[in-house]
Amino acid sequence: MWSVFAPIPAGGLFPLVIAVVLIAFVRSFYLRAGGKAALSLSIIFLSVPLGLYGLYHSLTSDTPTSKIIGKLLPGILVLLVVLVVIGIVYTIAKIEIPIVPPEINHKRELSLILKDIKTHFSFLLEKSYQISHLEYVDHPLGGWHFQLDAPDDKLSIVLDEQLKTLLVFGKEETDRRDQILLDAMIYHLTERKVFIGNRHFTFTPSRSRVFRNEADLLKTYINQIENYRRDNIETTRNELSNLQKQYIDALDRESERRRKIRQPPGGL
């Protein structure tokens, strides 16, 4: 890769510097943006030094092609500047840059999270669910956390950036006997016909995408979940751990099946 940038006459290390700066911005997209945005911007940004390299050789050669490129160059440069500006602005909006006071950034993030909640989980708010424990931790391993409580306080839906969506039957969120993963409950309610499995992405999904995915699941199964809670109020605590174990066992079997598929014939 170094040999692509180093020998550029007249240009020196300028294209390489541009590449390093733009790649630094792209890194922020992998942490905060959706996969498609990160991939698209990476391709655009990483092509900049190669484009400059090609332009240099085209403009220094006396050919009809170089003359055409010379006429198009002002427009190309304007487009390049626009892309760089968009990348800078987006980065400032998505990562915590020191020029923004931490308390202002924290309030802004909480406001954005609340807006996303109201957008994607409006159907639960219309059922009189209440938002509680809305938090935002300014740390790569922290992120957002919030809880939606049913009107009778007998069901809570806990969403956390670092964890799978959790259902809590009752008010004791710390008692694991009252908890079950949303995916595990769906697996049980559909008589093991709907197995969501290890939902993972090539890139870190955006918050909006996570909210939309979880909201779609809840919108489909919330009535069944509420009916299960109501019909099994006496036995729920004893059953939840067994239902969770069944789902974890299914996850393990699926992981083992995928591992065998990926393993090459005659592999270790």
PyMOL commands that set and color helices and strands:
alter all, ss='L'
color gray80, all
select helices_A, chain A and resi 2-5+14-32+35-59+64-94+102-120+122-126+176-178+182-189+207-231+236-262
alter helices_A, ss='H'
color red, helices_A
select strands_A, chain A and resi 130-137+143-149+155-160+163-169+179-181
alter strands_A, ss='S'
color yellow, strands_A
deselect
rebuild
show_as cartoon
